[in-house]
Amino acid sequence: MIEHTVLHVSVPFNAARQRSPVNRFVPLRRRSDVALHWDPPDLSERGDVSSVAIRDALRRVILDESFEQAVAALDWALHLGLLDEFDLELLLLSVPRGLRHIRDWVDARCESLPESLARTRFRIAGHHVDSQVRLEETGEREDLVVDGQIGVDVDGREFHEPYFERDRSKDGVVNRAGLHAMRPSAATVFRRWDGLQRAVTVALAARGFAPPSEIQGFGTPRRRRVPRLQATGPPVRPES
């Protein structure tokens, strides 16, 4: 589950007396839900009075948030054109070397947060994942194909009635393409991931595929943001 518990605030490097807006006697640095960053003047100049520049914001995400959330933020920025490949390389040069291989996990084709989280979690668990796979029969695209066997279409819509027939029709196309169709909701990805992971494992086993050797178990976000792939298992190749 994604939990947003800390607000990151950029302030000038010489800022002082930062107080809670509801209690002027409480310094902001003492609030557990606020993280202050005393930044140099050039960072303030790249942003505006209300926010920092997108590249600086994403740098903080890479440094301060969980690995999967950092991947999702970069997916989002690239997909919307807020960041291009050159900007991404400049961004990665500004973070510690040990965090730079996040580049191999990012996919600009990703169209939603739950899709990004699912892709990253499947990969962390050792699965090979292809994104936005074109279905020859109709030209539609499947969000994720896991190990070449399971077609996963992550549904982020709260109300499904207008799309019910279309979605059922697409599931038939996926099955005729030789894949096992699965359509988890965004809520399933956010809050019931373990059940979805087990369902994929069972579906793969039914097709004669053994579960992958786990590279790094998914669980509570760790302080080390990037999986230590070389230390705990074979490296995961980036998607083409």
MARBA-3410 file (N, C-alpha, C, O; in Angstrom, 1 decimal):
240
0.8,-1.2,0.0,0.0,0.0,0.0,0.9,1.2,0.0,1.9,1.3,0.7 ~ 0.5,2.3,-0.8,1.2,3.5,-0.8,0.7,4.4,0.3,-0.5,4.6,0.5 ~ 1.6,4.9,1.1,1.3,5.8,2.2,2.0,7.1,2.1,3.3,7.1,2.0 ~ 1.3,8.2,2.0,1.9,9.5,1.9,1.8,10.1,3.3,0.8,10.6,3.7 ~ 3.0,10.1,4.0,2.9,10.6,5.4,3.8,11.8,5.7,3.7,12.4,6.7
4.7,12.1,4.7,5.6,13.2,5.0,5.5,14.2,3.9,5.6,13.9,2.7 ~ 5.4,15.5,4.2,5.4,16.6,3.3,6.9,17.2,3.2,7.4,17.6,4.3 ~ 7.5,17.1,2.0,8.8,17.7,1.9,8.7,19.1,1.5,8.1,19.5,0.5 ~ 9.5,20.0,2.2,9.4,21.4,1.9,10.8,22.0,1.7,11.7,21.8,2.5 ~ 11.0,22.7,0.6,12.2,23.3,0.3,12.2,24.7,0.8,11.3,25.5,0.5
13.3,25.1,1.5,13.4,26.5,2.1,14.8,27.0,1.7,15.7,26.2,1.5 ~ 15.0,28.3,1.7,16.3,28.8,1.4,17.3,28.4,2.4,17.0,28.1,3.6 ~ 18.6,28.3,2.0,19.6,27.7,2.9,19.8,28.5,4.2,20.3,28.0,5.2 ~ 19.4,29.8,4.2,19.6,30.6,5.4,18.2,30.8,6.1,18.1,31.7,7.0 ~ 17.2,30.1,5.8,15.9,30.2,6.4,16.0,29.8,7.9,16.6,28.9,8.2
15.2,30.6,8.7,15.2,30.3,10.1,13.8,30.5,10.7,12.9,31.0,10.0 ~ 13.6,30.0,11.9,12.3,30.1,12.6,11.1,29.6,11.8,10.1,30.2,11.7 ~ 11.3,28.4,11.2,10.2,27.8,10.4,9.2,27.2,11.4,9.6,26.3,12.2 ~ 8.0,27.7,11.4,7.0,27.3,12.5,5.8,26.7,11.8,5.5,26.8,10.7 ~ 5.1,25.9,12.7,3.9,25.2,12.3,2.8,26.3,12.0,2.7,27.2,12.7
2.1,26.1,10.9,1.0,27.1,10.6,-0.1,27.1,11.6,-0.9,28.1,11.6 ~ -0.2,26.1,12.4,-1.3,26.0,13.4,-0.8,26.3,14.8,-1.7,26.5,15.7 ~ 0.5,26.4,15.0,1.0,26.6,16.3,2.4,27.2,16.1,3.4,26.5,15.9 ~ 2.5,28.5,16.3,3.8,29.2,16.1,4.9,28.8,17.1,6.0,29.2,16.9 ~ 4.5,28.1,18.1,5.5,27.7,19.1,6.1,26.4,18.8,7.1,25.9,19.5
5.6,25.8,17.7,6.1,24.4,17.3,7.0,24.6,16.1,6.5,24.9,15.0 ~ 8.3,24.4,16.2,9.2,24.4,15.0,8.8,23.3,14.0,8.5,22.2,14.4 ~ 8.8,23.6,12.7,8.4,22.6,11.7,9.3,21.4,11.8,8.9,20.3,11.5 ~ 10.6,21.6,12.1,11.5,20.5,12.1,11.2,19.5,13.2,11.7,18.3,13.1 ~ 10.3,19.8,14.1,9.9,18.8,15.1,8.7,18.0,14.7,8.3,17.1,15.4
8.0,18.4,13.6,6.9,17.7,13.2,7.3,16.4,12.4,8.1,16.5,11.5 ~ 6.7,15.3,12.7,7.1,14.1,12.0,6.5,14.0,10.6,7.0,13.1,9.8 ~ 5.5,14.8,10.3,4.9,14.7,9.0,5.5,15.8,8.0,4.9,15.9,6.9 ~ 6.5,16.5,8.4,7.2,17.5,7.6,8.7,17.3,7.6,9.3,17.1,8.6 ~ 9.3,17.3,6.4,10.7,17.3,6.2,11.2,18.5,5.5,10.8,18.8,4.4
12.0,19.3,6.2,12.5,20.5,5.7,13.9,20.3,5.0,14.7,19.5,5.4 ~ 14.1,20.9,3.8,15.3,20.8,3.1,15.8,22.2,2.8,15.2,23.0,2.1 ~ 17.0,22.5,3.4,17.6,23.9,3.2,18.4,23.8,2.0,19.5,23.2,1.9 ~ 17.9,24.4,0.9,18.5,24.3,-0.4,19.2,25.5,-0.8,19.0,26.6,-0.4 ~ 20.2,25.4,-1.7,21.0,26.5,-2.2,20.2,27.4,-3.1,19.1,27.0,-3.6
20.6,28.6,-3.3,19.9,29.6,-4.1,19.5,29.2,-5.5,18.5,29.5,-6.0 ~ 20.4,28.4,-6.2,20.2,28.0,-7.6,19.0,27.1,-7.7,18.3,27.2,-8.7 ~ 18.7,26.3,-6.7,17.5,25.5,-6.7,16.2,26.4,-6.7,15.3,26.1,-7.4 ~ 16.2,27.4,-5.8,15.1,28.2,-5.7,14.8,29.0,-7.1,13.7,29.2,-7.5 ~ 15.9,29.4,-7.7,15.8,30.1,-9.0,15.2,29.3,-10.1,14.6,29.8,-11.0
15.4,28.0,-10.0,14.8,27.1,-11.1,13.3,26.9,-10.9,12.7,26.5,-11.9 ~ 12.8,27.1,-9.7,11.4,26.9,-9.5,10.7,28.2,-9.4,11.1,29.2,-10.1 ~ 9.6,28.3,-8.7,8.8,29.5,-8.5,8.5,29.7,-7.0,9.0,28.9,-6.2 ~ 7.6,30.6,-6.7,7.3,30.9,-5.3,6.6,29.7,-4.6,6.6,29.6,-3.4 ~ 6.0,28.8,-5.4,5.2,27.7,-4.8,5.8,26.4,-4.9,5.4,25.4,-4.2
6.7,26.2,-5.8,7.2,24.8,-6.0,8.6,24.9,-6.6,9.0,25.9,-7.3 ~ 9.3,23.8,-6.5,10.7,23.6,-7.1,10.5,23.1,-8.5,9.4,22.7,-8.9 ~ 11.5,23.1,-9.3,11.5,22.6,-10.7,11.3,21.1,-10.6,11.6,20.4,-9.6 ~ 10.7,20.5,-11.7,10.3,19.1,-11.7,11.6,18.2,-11.5,11.5,17.2,-10.8 ~ 12.7,18.6,-12.0,13.9,17.8,-11.9,14.3,17.7,-10.4,14.8,16.7,-9.9
14.3,18.9,-9.8,14.7,18.9,-8.4,13.7,18.1,-7.5,14.1,17.5,-6.5 ~ 12.4,18.2,-7.8,11.4,17.5,-7.1,11.6,16.0,-7.2,11.5,15.2,-6.2 ~ 11.9,15.5,-8.4,12.1,14.1,-8.7,13.4,13.6,-8.0,13.5,12.5,-7.6 ~ 14.4,14.5,-7.9,15.6,14.1,-7.2,15.3,13.8,-5.8,15.8,12.8,-5.2 ~ 14.5,14.6,-5.1,14.1,14.3,-3.7,13.3,13.1,-3.6,13.4,12.3,-2.6
12.5,12.8,-4.6,11.7,11.5,-4.6,12.7,10.3,-4.6,12.5,9.4,-3.8 ~ 13.7,10.4,-5.5,14.6,9.3,-5.6,15.4,9.1,-4.2,15.6,8.0,-3.8 ~ 15.7,10.2,-3.6,16.5,10.2,-2.4,15.7,9.8,-1.1,16.2,9.2,-0.2 ~ 14.4,10.2,-1.1,13.6,10.1,0.1,12.5,9.1,0.1,12.0,8.7,1.2 ~ 12.0,8.7,-1.0,10.8,7.8,-1.1,11.3,6.4,-1.4,12.4,6.1,-1.7
10.3,5.5,-1.3,10.7,4.1,-1.6,11.0,3.9,-3.0,10.7,4.7,-3.9 ~ 11.7,2.8,-3.3,12.2,2.6,-4.7,11.0,2.5,-5.7,11.1,3.1,-6.7 ~ 10.0,1.8,-5.3,8.9,1.7,-6.3,8.1,3.0,-6.5,7.7,3.2,-7.6 ~ 8.1,3.8,-5.5,7.5,5.1,-5.7,8.3,6.0,-6.6,7.8,6.8,-7.4 ~ 9.6,5.9,-6.4,10.6,6.7,-7.2,10.4,6.3,-8.7,10.4,7.1,-9.6
10.4,5.0,-8.9,10.2,4.5,-10.3,8.9,5.0,-10.9,8.8,5.5,-12.0 ~ 7.8,5.0,-10.1,6.5,5.5,-10.6,6.5,7.0,-10.9,5.9,7.4,-11.9 ~ 7.2,7.7,-10.1,7.3,9.2,-10.3,8.1,9.5,-11.6,7.7,10.4,-12.4 ~ 9.1,8.7,-11.9,9.9,8.9,-13.1,9.1,8.4,-14.3,9.1,9.1,-15.4 ~ 8.4,7.3,-14.2,7.4,6.9,-15.3,6.5,8.0,-15.6,6.3,8.3,-16.8
5.9,8.6,-14.6,4.8,9.6,-14.8,5.4,10.8,-15.5,4.8,11.3,-16.5 ~ 6.6,11.3,-15.1,7.2,12.5,-15.7,7.6,12.2,-17.1,7.4,13.1,-17.9 ~ 8.1,11.1,-17.4,8.5,10.8,-18.8,7.3,10.6,-19.7,7.3,11.0,-20.8 ~ 6.3,9.9,-19.2,5.1,9.6,-20.0,4.4,10.9,-20.3,3.8,11.0,-21.5 ~ 4.3,11.9,-19.4,3.6,13.2,-19.7,4.5,14.2,-20.4,4.0,15.3,-20.7
5.8,13.8,-20.6,6.7,14.8,-21.3,7.2,15.9,-20.4,7.7,16.8,-20.9 ~ 7.0,15.7,-19.1,7.6,16.7,-18.2,9.1,16.5,-18.0,9.8,17.4,-17.5 ~ 9.6,15.4,-18.5,11.0,15.1,-18.4,11.4,14.3,-19.7,10.6,13.5,-20.1 ~ 12.5,14.7,-20.3,12.9,13.9,-21.5,14.1,13.1,-21.1,14.6,13.1,-20.0 ~ 14.6,12.3,-22.1,15.7,11.4,-21.8,17.0,12.1,-21.3,17.7,11.7,-20.4
17.2,13.3,-22.0,18.4,14.1,-21.6,18.3,14.6,-20.2,19.2,14.5,-19.4 ~ 17.1,15.1,-19.8,16.8,15.6,-18.5,17.0,14.4,-17.4,17.5,14.6,-16.3 ~ 16.5,13.2,-17.8,16.6,12.1,-16.9,18.1,11.8,-16.6,18.5,11.5,-15.5 ~ 18.9,11.8,-17.7,20.3,11.5,-17.5,21.0,12.6,-16.6,21.8,12.2,-15.7 ~ 20.6,13.8,-16.8,21.1,14.9,-15.9,20.7,14.7,-14.5,21.5,14.9,-13.5
19.4,14.3,-14.3,18.9,14.0,-13.0,19.7,12.9,-12.3,20.0,13.0,-11.1 ~ 19.9,11.8,-13.0,20.6,10.7,-12.4,22.0,11.0,-12.0,22.6,10.4,-11.1 ~ 22.7,11.9,-12.8,24.0,12.3,-12.4,24.1,13.1,-11.1,25.1,13.3,-10.5 ~ 22.9,13.6,-10.7,22.9,14.4,-9.5,22.6,13.6,-8.2,22.6,14.1,-7.1 ~ 22.4,12.3,-8.4,22.1,11.4,-7.2,23.3,10.5,-7.0,24.1,10.3,-7.9
23.4,9.9,-5.8,24.5,9.0,-5.6,24.6,7.9,-6.6,23.6,7.4,-7.1 ~ 25.8,7.4,-6.9,26.0,6.4,-8.0,25.2,5.1,-7.7,24.7,4.5,-8.6 ~ 25.1,4.8,-6.4,24.4,3.5,-6.1,22.9,3.6,-6.4,22.3,2.5,-6.4 ~ 22.3,4.8,-6.7,20.9,4.9,-7.0,20.7,5.0,-8.5,19.5,5.0,-8.9 ~ 21.7,5.1,-9.3,21.5,5.5,-10.7,20.9,4.3,-11.5,20.4,4.6,-12.6
21.0,3.1,-11.1,20.5,2.0,-11.9,19.0,1.9,-11.8,18.4,1.0,-12.4 ~ 18.4,2.9,-11.2,16.9,3.0,-11.3,16.5,3.3,-12.7,15.4,3.0,-13.1 ~ 17.5,3.8,-13.5,17.2,4.0,-14.9,16.7,2.8,-15.6,15.9,2.9,-16.5 ~ 17.2,1.6,-15.2,16.9,0.4,-15.9,15.5,-0.1,-15.5,15.0,-1.1,-16.1 ~ 14.8,0.5,-14.6,13.5,0.1,-14.1,12.4,1.0,-14.6,11.2,0.7,-14.5
12.8,2.1,-15.3,11.8,3.2,-15.7,11.3,2.8,-17.1,12.0,2.4,-17.9 ~ 10.0,3.1,-17.3,9.3,2.9,-18.6,8.4,4.0,-18.9,7.3,4.2,-18.2 ~ 8.7,4.8,-19.9,7.9,6.0,-20.3,6.6,5.6,-20.9,5.7,6.4,-21.0 ~ 6.4,4.3,-21.3,5.1,3.8,-21.8,4.1,3.6,-20.8,2.9,3.5,-21.1 ~ 4.5,3.6,-19.5,3.5,3.3,-18.4,2.5,4.4,-18.3,2.8,5.6,-18.5
1.2,4.0,-18.2,0.1,4.9,-18.2,-0.6,5.2,-16.9,-1.5,6.1,-16.9 ~ -0.2,4.6,-15.8,-0.8,4.9,-14.5,0.1,4.4,-13.4,1.0,3.6,-13.5 ~ -0.2,5.0,-12.2,0.5,4.6,-11.0,0.4,3.1,-10.6,1.4,2.5,-10.4 ~ -0.9,2.6,-10.6,-0.9,1.1,-10.2,-0.2,0.2,-11.3,0.4,-0.8,-10.9 ~ -0.3,0.6,-12.5,0.5,-0.1,-13.5,2.0,-0.1,-13.3,2.6,-1.2,-13.4
2.5,1.1,-12.9,3.9,1.2,-12.6,4.3,0.3,-11.4,5.3,-0.4,-11.4 ~ 3.5,0.4,-10.3,3.8,-0.3,-9.1,3.7,-1.8,-9.4,4.6,-2.6,-8.9 ~ 2.7,-2.3,-10.1,2.7,-3.7,-10.4,3.9,-4.2,-11.2,4.4,-5.2,-10.9 ~ 4.3,-3.4,-12.2,5.4,-3.8,-13.0,6.7,-3.9,-12.2,7.4,-4.9,-12.3 ~ 6.9,-2.9,-11.3,8.1,-2.9,-10.5,8.1,-4.1,-9.5,9.1,-4.7,-9.3
6.9,-4.3,-8.9,6.8,-5.4,-7.9,7.0,-6.8,-8.6,7.7,-7.6,-8.0 ~ 6.4,-7.0,-9.7,6.6,-8.2,-10.4,8.1,-8.4,-10.7,8.6,-9.5,-10.6 ~ 8.8,-7.4,-11.2,10.2,-7.5,-11.5,11.0,-7.8,-10.3,12.0,-8.6,-10.3 ~ 10.7,-7.1,-9.2,11.5,-7.3,-7.9,11.3,-8.8,-7.5,12.3,-9.4,-7.0 ~ 10.1,-9.4,-7.8,9.9,-10.8,-7.4,10.6,-11.7,-8.4,10.5,-12.9,-8.2
11.2,-11.2,-9.4,12.0,-12.1,-10.3,11.3,-12.4,-11.7,11.9,-13.1,-12.5 ~ 10.1,-11.8,-11.9,9.4,-12.1,-13.2,10.0,-11.2,-14.3,10.5,-10.1,-14.0 ~ 9.9,-11.7,-15.5,10.1,-10.9,-16.7,8.8,-10.2,-17.1,7.8,-10.9,-17.2 ~ 8.9,-8.9,-17.3,7.6,-8.2,-17.6,7.8,-7.3,-18.9,8.8,-6.6,-19.0 ~ 6.9,-7.5,-19.8,6.8,-6.6,-21.0,5.7,-5.7,-20.8,4.6,-6.0,-20.3
5.9,-4.4,-21.2,4.9,-3.4,-21.0,4.2,-3.0,-22.3,4.8,-3.0,-23.4 ~ 2.9,-2.7,-22.2,2.1,-2.2,-23.3,2.3,-3.0,-24.6,2.8,-2.6,-25.6 ~ 1.9,-4.3,-24.4,2.1,-5.3,-25.5,0.9,-5.2,-26.4,-0.2,-5.3,-26.0 ~ 1.2,-5.1,-27.7,0.1,-5.0,-28.7,-0.5,-6.3,-29.0,0.2,-7.3,-29.2 ~ -1.8,-6.4,-29.0,-2.6,-7.6,-29.3,-2.9,-7.6,-30.8,-3.6,-6.7,-31.3
-2.4,-8.6,-31.5,-2.5,-8.5,-33.0,-3.9,-8.5,-33.5,-4.2,-7.9,-34.5 ~ -4.8,-9.2,-32.8,-6.2,-9.3,-33.3,-6.9,-8.0,-33.4,-7.6,-7.8,-34.4 ~ -6.7,-7.1,-32.4,-7.4,-5.8,-32.4,-6.5,-4.6,-32.5,-7.0,-3.5,-32.7 ~ -5.2,-4.8,-32.2,-4.3,-3.6,-32.1,-4.4,-3.0,-30.7,-3.6,-2.1,-30.5 ~ -5.2,-3.5,-29.8,-5.2,-2.9,-28.5,-3.9,-3.4,-27.8,-3.2,-4.2,-28.2
-3.7,-2.7,-26.6,-2.5,-3.0,-25.9,-2.8,-3.6,-24.5,-3.7,-3.1,-23.8 ~ -2.1,-4.5,-24.1,-2.2,-5.1,-22.7,-1.1,-4.4,-21.9,0.0,-4.3,-22.2 ~ -1.6,-3.9,-20.7,-0.7,-3.2,-19.8,0.7,-3.9,-19.6,1.7,-3.4,-19.8 ~ 0.5,-5.1,-19.1,1.7,-5.9,-18.7,1.5,-7.4,-19.1,0.4,-7.9,-19.1 ~ 2.6,-8.0,-19.6,2.6,-9.4,-19.8,3.7,-10.0,-19.0,4.9,-9.7,-19.2
3.4,-10.9,-18.1,4.3,-11.4,-17.1,4.8,-12.8,-17.6,4.0,-13.7,-17.8 ~ 6.1,-12.9,-17.7,6.8,-14.1,-18.1,6.2,-14.7,-19.4,6.2,-15.9,-19.7 ~ 5.7,-13.8,-20.3,5.2,-14.3,-21.6,3.9,-15.1,-21.5,3.5,-15.7,-22.5 ~ 3.3,-15.1,-20.3,2.1,-16.0,-20.1,0.9,-15.3,-19.5,-0.2,-15.7,-19.9 ~ 1.1,-14.3,-18.7,-0.1,-13.7,-18.0,-0.3,-12.3,-18.5,0.6,-11.5,-18.4
-1.4,-12.0,-19.0,-1.8,-10.7,-19.4,-2.4,-9.9,-18.3,-3.5,-10.3,-17.8 ~ -1.8,-8.9,-17.8,-2.4,-8.1,-16.7,-2.8,-6.7,-17.1,-1.9,-5.9,-17.6 ~ -4.1,-6.4,-17.0,-4.6,-5.1,-17.4,-5.1,-4.5,-16.1,-6.1,-4.9,-15.5 ~ -4.3,-3.5,-15.6,-4.7,-2.9,-14.3,-5.7,-1.8,-14.5,-5.6,-0.9,-15.3 ~ -6.9,-2.0,-13.8,-8.0,-1.2,-14.0,-8.1,-0.1,-12.9,-8.4,-0.5,-11.7
-7.9,1.1,-13.2,-7.9,2.2,-12.2,-9.2,2.9,-12.1,-9.3,3.8,-11.3 ~ -10.2,2.5,-12.9,-11.5,3.2,-12.9,-12.3,2.8,-11.6,-12.4,1.6,-11.3 ~ -12.9,3.8,-11.0,-13.8,3.5,-9.9,-15.1,2.9,-10.3,-15.6,2.1,-9.6 ~ -15.6,3.4,-11.4,-16.9,2.9,-11.9,-16.7,2.2,-13.2,-16.2,2.8,-14.2 ~ -17.1,1.0,-13.3,-16.8,0.2,-14.5,-17.9,-0.1,-15.5,-17.7,-0.6,-16.6
-19.1,0.3,-15.1,-20.3,-0.1,-15.9,-20.1,0.3,-17.4,-20.4,-0.5,-18.3 ~ -19.7,1.6,-17.7,-19.7,2.0,-19.1,-18.6,1.2,-19.9,-18.7,1.1,-21.1 ~ -17.7,0.5,-19.2,-16.6,-0.2,-19.9,-16.8,-1.7,-19.8,-15.9,-2.5,-20.2 ~ -17.8,-2.2,-19.1,-17.9,-3.6,-18.8,-17.8,-4.5,-20.0,-17.0,-5.4,-20.1 ~ -18.7,-4.2,-21.0,-18.7,-5.0,-22.2,-17.3,-5.0,-23.0,-16.8,-6.0,-23.4
-16.8,-3.8,-23.1,-15.5,-3.6,-23.7,-14.4,-4.4,-23.1,-13.6,-5.0,-23.7 ~ -14.4,-4.3,-21.7,-13.3,-5.0,-21.0,-13.5,-6.5,-21.1,-12.5,-7.2,-21.3 ~ -14.7,-7.0,-21.1,-14.9,-8.5,-21.2,-14.5,-8.9,-22.6,-13.9,-10.0,-22.8 ~ -14.8,-8.1,-23.6,-14.4,-8.4,-25.0,-12.8,-8.5,-25.1,-12.3,-9.3,-25.7 ~ -12.2,-7.5,-24.5,-10.7,-7.5,-24.5,-10.1,-8.7,-23.8,-9.1,-9.3,-24.3
-10.7,-9.1,-22.7,-10.3,-10.3,-22.0,-10.3,-11.5,-22.9,-9.4,-12.4,-22.9 ~ -11.3,-11.6,-23.8,-11.4,-12.7,-24.8,-10.3,-12.6,-25.8,-9.7,-13.6,-26.1 ~ -9.9,-11.4,-26.2,-8.8,-11.2,-27.1,-7.5,-11.7,-26.5,-6.7,-12.3,-27.1 ~ -7.3,-11.3,-25.2,-6.1,-11.7,-24.5,-6.0,-13.2,-24.4,-4.9,-13.8,-24.7 ~ -7.1,-13.9,-24.1,-7.0,-15.3,-24.0,-6.8,-16.0,-25.3,-6.1,-17.0,-25.4
-7.4,-15.4,-26.4,-7.1,-16.0,-27.7,-5.7,-15.8,-28.2,-5.2,-16.5,-29.1 ~ -5.0,-14.8,-27.6,-3.6,-14.6,-27.9,-2.7,-15.5,-27.2,-1.5,-15.5,-27.3 ~ -3.3,-16.4,-26.4,-2.5,-17.5,-25.7,-2.1,-17.1,-24.3,-1.2,-17.7,-23.7 ~ -2.7,-16.0,-23.8,-2.3,-15.5,-22.5,-3.4,-15.8,-21.5,-4.6,-15.9,-21.9 ~ -3.1,-15.8,-20.2,-4.1,-15.9,-19.1,-4.5,-14.5,-18.7,-3.6,-13.8,-18.2
-5.7,-14.1,-18.9,-6.1,-12.7,-18.7,-6.4,-12.5,-17.2,-7.1,-13.2,-16.6 ~ -5.8,-11.4,-16.7,-6.1,-11.0,-15.3,-6.4,-9.5,-15.3,-5.7,-8.7,-16.0 ~ -7.4,-9.0,-14.6,-7.8,-7.6,-14.6,-7.9,-7.1,-13.1,-9.0,-6.9,-12.6 ~ -6.8,-6.9,-12.4,-6.8,-6.4,-11.0,-7.2,-4.9,-11.0,-6.8,-4.2,-11.9 ~ -7.9,-4.5,-10.0,-8.2,-3.1,-9.8,-7.0,-2.4,-9.2,-6.0,-3.0,-8.7
-7.0,-1.1,-9.2,-6.0,-0.3,-8.6,-5.9,-0.6,-7.1,-4.9,-0.6,-6.5 ~ -7.1,-0.7,-6.5,-7.2,-1.0,-5.1,-6.5,-2.3,-4.7,-5.8,-2.4,-3.7 ~ -6.6,-3.3,-5.6,-5.9,-4.6,-5.4,-4.4,-4.4,-5.4,-3.7,-4.9,-4.5 ~ -3.9,-3.6,-6.3,-2.4,-3.3,-6.4,-2.0,-2.6,-5.1,-1.0,-2.9,-4.6 ~ -2.8,-1.6,-4.7,-2.4,-0.8,-3.6,-2.5,-1.5,-2.2,-1.6,-1.4,-1.4
-3.6,-2.3,-2.1,-3.9,-2.8,-0.7,-3.9,-4.4,-0.6,-3.9,-4.9,0.5 ~ -3.9,-5.1,-1.7,-4.0,-6.5,-1.7,-3.0,-7.2,-2.6,-3.3,-8.1,-3.3 ~ -1.8,-6.6,-2.6,-0.8,-7.1,-3.5,-0.5,-8.6,-3.3,-0.3,-9.3,-4.3 ~ -0.3,-9.0,-2.1,0.1,-10.4,-1.9,-0.8,-11.4,-2.5,-0.4,-12.4,-3.1 ~ -2.2,-11.1,-2.5,-3.1,-12.0,-3.1,-3.0,-12.0,-4.6,-3.1,-13.1,-5.2
-2.7,-10.9,-5.2,-2.5,-10.8,-6.7,-1.2,-11.6,-7.0,-1.2,-12.3,-8.0 ~ -0.2,-11.4,-6.3,1.1,-12.1,-6.5,0.9,-13.6,-6.5,1.4,-14.3,-7.3 ~ 0.1,-14.1,-5.5,-0.1,-15.5,-5.4,-1.0,-16.0,-6.6,-0.7,-17.1,-7.1 ~ -1.9,-15.2,-7.0,-2.8,-15.6,-8.1,-1.9,-15.7,-9.4,-2.2,-16.7,-10.2 ~ -1.0,-14.8,-9.6,-0.1,-15.0,-10.8,0.8,-16.2,-10.7,1.0,-16.9,-11.6
1.3,-16.5,-9.5,2.1,-17.7,-9.3,1.3,-19.0,-9.6,1.8,-19.9,-10.2 ~ 0.0,-19.0,-9.1,-0.8,-20.2,-9.3,-1.1,-20.3,-10.8,-1.0,-21.4,-11.4 ~ -1.4,-19.2,-11.5,-1.7,-19.2,-12.9,-0.5,-19.7,-13.7,-0.6,-20.4,-14.7 ~ 0.7,-19.3,-13.3,1.9,-19.7,-14.0,2.1,-21.2,-13.8,2.5,-21.9,-14.7 ~ 1.9,-21.7,-12.5,2.1,-23.1,-12.2,1.1,-23.9,-13.1,1.5,-25.0,-13.5
-0.1,-23.4,-13.2,-1.1,-24.2,-14.0,-0.6,-24.3,-15.5,-1.1,-25.2,-16.2 ~ 0.2,-23.4,-15.9,0.7,-23.5,-17.3,2.1,-24.2,-17.4,2.7,-24.2,-18.4 ~ 2.5,-24.7,-16.2,3.8,-25.5,-16.2,5.0,-24.6,-16.0,6.1,-25.1,-16.2 ~ 4.8,-23.4,-15.5,5.9,-22.5,-15.2,6.2,-22.4,-13.7,5.2,-22.1,-13.0 ~ 7.4,-22.7,-13.3,7.7,-22.6,-11.9,7.8,-21.2,-11.5,8.2,-20.4,-12.3
7.6,-20.8,-10.2,7.7,-19.4,-9.8,9.2,-19.0,-9.9,10.1,-19.9,-9.7 ~ 9.5,-17.8,-10.2,10.9,-17.3,-10.3,11.5,-17.3,-8.9,10.9,-17.2,-7.9 ~ 12.9,-17.4,-8.9,13.6,-17.3,-7.7,13.5,-15.8,-7.3,13.8,-14.9,-8.1 ~ 13.2,-15.6,-6.1,12.9,-14.2,-5.6,14.2,-13.5,-5.5,15.2,-13.9,-4.9 ~ 14.2,-12.3,-6.1,15.4,-11.4,-6.1,15.5,-10.6,-4.8,16.5,-10.6,-4.1
14.3,-10.0,-4.4,14.2,-9.4,-3.2,12.7,-9.3,-2.8,11.9,-8.8,-3.6 ~ 12.3,-9.8,-1.7,10.9,-9.8,-1.3,10.4,-8.4,-1.2,11.1,-7.5,-0.8 ~ 9.1,-8.3,-1.6,8.5,-7.0,-1.5,7.8,-6.9,-0.1,7.1,-7.8,0.3 ~ 8.0,-5.8,0.5,7.4,-5.6,1.8,7.4,-4.2,2.2,7.2,-3.3,1.4 ~ 7.6,-3.9,3.5,7.7,-2.6,4.0,8.8,-1.8,3.3,9.9,-2.4,3.2
8.6,-0.6,2.8,9.7,0.2,2.2,10.9,0.2,3.0,10.9,0.5,4.2 ~ 12.1,0.0,2.4,13.3,0.0,3.1,14.0,1.3,3.0,13.8,2.1,2.0 ~ 15.0,1.6,3.9,15.7,2.8,3.8,16.6,2.7,2.5,16.8,3.7,1.9 ~ 17.2,1.6,2.2,17.9,1.4,0.9,16.9,1.3,-0.2,16.1,0.3,-0.2 ~ 16.9,2.3,-1.1,15.8,2.4,-2.0,15.9,1.4,-3.2,14.9,1.0,-3.8
17.1,1.1,-3.6,17.3,0.3,-4.8,17.6,-1.1,-4.4,18.5,-1.4,-3.6 ~ 16.9,-2.1,-5.0,17.3,-3.5,-4.7,18.7,-3.8,-5.0,19.3,-3.4,-6.0 ~ 19.4,-4.5,-4.1,20.8,-4.9,-4.3,20.9,-6.1,-5.1,21.1,-7.2,-4.6 ~ 20.6,-6.0,-6.4,20.5,-7.2,-7.2,21.7,-8.0,-7.3,21.7,-9.2,-7.3 ~ 22.9,-7.4,-7.4,24.1,-8.1,-7.5,24.4,-9.0,-6.2,25.1,-10.0,-6.3
23.9,-8.5,-5.0,24.2,-9.1,-3.8,23.3,-10.3,-3.5,23.6,-11.2,-2.8 ~ 22.1,-10.2,-4.0,21.0,-11.2,-3.6,20.5,-12.0,-4.7,19.6,-12.9,-4.5 ~ 21.0,-11.8,-5.9,20.5,-12.7,-7.0,20.9,-12.1,-8.3,21.6,-11.1,-8.4 ~ 20.6,-12.8,-9.4,21.0,-12.3,-10.8,20.3,-11.0,-11.1,19.2,-10.7,-10.7 ~ 21.0,-10.2,-11.9,20.5,-8.9,-12.2,19.2,-9.0,-13.1,19.2,-10.0,-13.9
18.3,-8.1,-13.0,17.1,-8.1,-13.8,17.4,-7.2,-15.0,17.8,-6.1,-14.9 ~ 17.2,-7.8,-16.2,17.5,-7.0,-17.4,16.4,-6.0,-17.6,15.2,-6.2,-17.3 ~ 16.7,-4.8,-18.1,15.7,-3.8,-18.4,14.8,-4.2,-19.5,15.2,-5.0,-20.3 ~ 13.6,-3.7,-19.5,12.7,-4.0,-20.6,13.1,-3.3,-21.8,13.6,-2.2,-21.8 ~ 12.9,-4.0,-23.0,13.3,-3.4,-24.2,12.2,-2.4,-24.7,12.3,-1.8,-25.8
END
